[in-house]
Amino acid sequence: MHIEAERSELNSAAKQQQQKNIWLTVVAVIALMALFLGLFLNKALRAEQFDKQSLRQNGVLVFEQARQVKSFTLIDENQHEFSKDQLLGKTSFIFFGFTHCPDICPTSLSELARFYKKLNTEQQLQTQLLFVSLDPERDTPAVLKPYVAYFETSFKALSGDFTELMKFSRNVNIAFNKVALADGYTIDHSAQVVILNKHGDYAGFIKAPLEPEFLARAFPSINAQMHQ
């Protein structure tokens, strides 16, 4: 009887130890899963960081110091006056072109629209998309309004007096030239996208072709680099 009691006690102790080991294993597995889940969520929620060199390698050049944009006066697609005041408070991405452009203009506007759609709501509120026509003779507000809305309803379009267009384009290093054709004319122009900071000053540019997915991922870094 004494031996059986000892065996019973040993079996009971073994079962308790086994249950304890199982419990410790379960707790360890849960803790490990929680750790991996935390690391995953942290990586998913944390914005990627891109320094100036990384941005440059992907076609985005942010200046060490923004260059002042002098005052100008243009007309938007709703025939309202548009000046430097309308550039304040948002990061502006600007493409200079013309509606008769057969390729680079519609392609660049489509890519800018794709980039904008990939931003979250808060980022979109910080962003302004502008199309500046270098062909005021043909690109009136009535022409520009449906043209930019086709790509993205948030786009604004600017045109106006040629002297004012020259003033603005030179401020941001955009070169263009009117070229005669047998049946009219075309406009040769730079294909880069100009970036203005929240003070309305020239802070950098993006080389063509644009990469909407990368630009959306890099948007926080671009903003941070411009406003250091």
N, C-alpha and C positions, 0 to 999 in steps of 0.2 A: 504493500500500500504506500509505503514511504517512497519507494522508487517511482511508482506511478504518479504520485503527487509532484515529485520533482520534474518528471517528464512533462506533466501538464503545465507546470510553471514555466519550464523552458520553452515549450511550444507557444504559450501565451506571450512570453517576452519576445520570442522570435517574430510572432505575428505583429506585436506592437512596433518592433523595430522596423519590420517590413513596411507597415503602414506609414511609419514616420519617414522612411526613405522615399516611399512613393509620394508623400505629401511634399517633401523637400524638393523632389524632382519636378513636381507640378509647379511649385512656386518658382523654381529656377527657370523653367520653360516659359512661364508667364512673364517673368521679369525680363528674360531675353527677348521675347516677342515685343514687349513694351519698349525696350531699348531700340530695337530695329525700327519699330513704328515711329518712335520719336525722331530718330535720325532721318527716316524717309520724309516725314512731314516737315522737318526743319529744312531739308534740302529743297522740297517742293515749294515751300512758302517763301524761302529766302531768295531775293532777287539776285540773279547772276551779276557779278562785278566784272567790268571791262575797263582796263586802264587805257590811257591815250594810245599806247603802242598797239594794243589789241584792236581798238577801234580803227586805227589807221590801216592795219592789215586787212580790215574788212571794208575799206573804202570810206570810212568816216573820219574826217579830220577836224578836231576841235582845237581852236587856237589857245595859246597860253594866255592871251589877253584879248578880249572882244574889241572889235574896231567900231568906232562910233558911226552910226548911220545918221546922216544929216536930215533935216526936215524936208518933207516932200508932200505933194498933194496929188492924189489920183482919184479915180472914180470907180466904185465897185459895181457889181452886177445889178444892183438895185438902184443905180444912179445916185448913190450917196457918196459924199466926200470921204475919202480914206486917207489918213495921214499917219504919222509915226505914233500918234496917241493910240491908234487902234492896234498897235503892235505890243503895247505894254501889258504885262501880266500873264502872258502865255509864251510858250516856245513855238516859234513859227517855222514851218517847213515850206519853202517857196520854190516853185519851178517857173522859170521864164520861158515862154514859147509863143505859139500862135495857133489858132484853131485850124488853119489850112495845113498844118504840119502833118505829113503822111505817116510818120513812124515814131520817132523818139518822143514826141509830146504825148500822144495817147498812151504809149507804153509806160512812160514815167508817171503819168497821172494815175494810171491803173495800179501801178506798184505802190504809189503813195496812199491810194485809197485802201489797198489791201493791208498796208502797214497800220493805218489808222483803225481799221476794223479789228485788228488783233490787240489793240490796247484795251485796258479795262476802262470802266466808266470814269474813274477818277483821273486816269491818265489822259483820256480824251478831253476832259474839261481843262486840262493844262496845255492843250495842243491846238494849234491853228494851222490849217492847210490853205495855202494861197497859190493861185495861178496868175502870173502877171503876163499880160499879152504885150508882145513887142511889135504888134501890128495894129495900132489904133485906127488905122484907115478902114480896115475891114471888121475888126473885132470890137463892135459896139457892145454896150451892156446887154442889149437885147439878144445879141449873138452869144455872148459869153455865159449868160445865166443858164440856159439849157445845156450848154456844152459841158460845163463843170459838174452840173447836177447829175449828168449821166454817169459820171465816175463815182461821186460821193456827194450827198446833199450838204455835207458840212463844208465843202470847198467854197472858198470865196475867190472871185475873179476880179482882177484890177486892170484898168486901162486908163487912158487919159491923154493929156497933152504930151507931145513927143519930147519936149524939153524936160518935163518932169520925169518921164520914163528914163531918159538918159541919165538924169541926176541920180535916180534911185538905183539903176542898174550898175552905174559906175561905183556907187557906194559899196556894192557887194561883189565887185569884180566879175560882172557878167558882161561878156562881149557879144555883140550881135551886129549883123550887117545885112542890109537889103540888097538882094541880088536880082537883077533883071532876067526875065525869061522871055521866050518867044511869045508866050500867051499870058504874060503878066509878070509876077515876081514871086520870090520866096524870101525867107529870112534864115540866114545862117546864124546859129546861136550856140552858146555853151549849153551842155547837157547836165551840168551838176545841179543838185538841189541845195539851195542856200539855207542855212540854219541861223535864225535870230534868237537871241536869248530873251528873257522876260523883261529886259530893259529896252528891247527893240534894237539891239546892236548886233552887228555881224559877228557871230561866234564860231562859225565853222561851215563846212559843206560836206556833201556826200557825192562821191563819184558814181557815174553810171557804169554798169546797170545796178539798180537798187535791189536789195535783198530784204523784202518785207518782213520775213520771219526773224532774221537777225536784228533788224532795226527795232522791232517790237521788244525783243529780249534785251536789247542794249539801251532802250529808252531811258531807264532810270540812271544808267551810268552816263549817258550823253548829257542829261539834265544836270547831274551832279558835277560833271567835269566843267560845264559851262558856268556854273554858279558857285564855284569854290571861292 
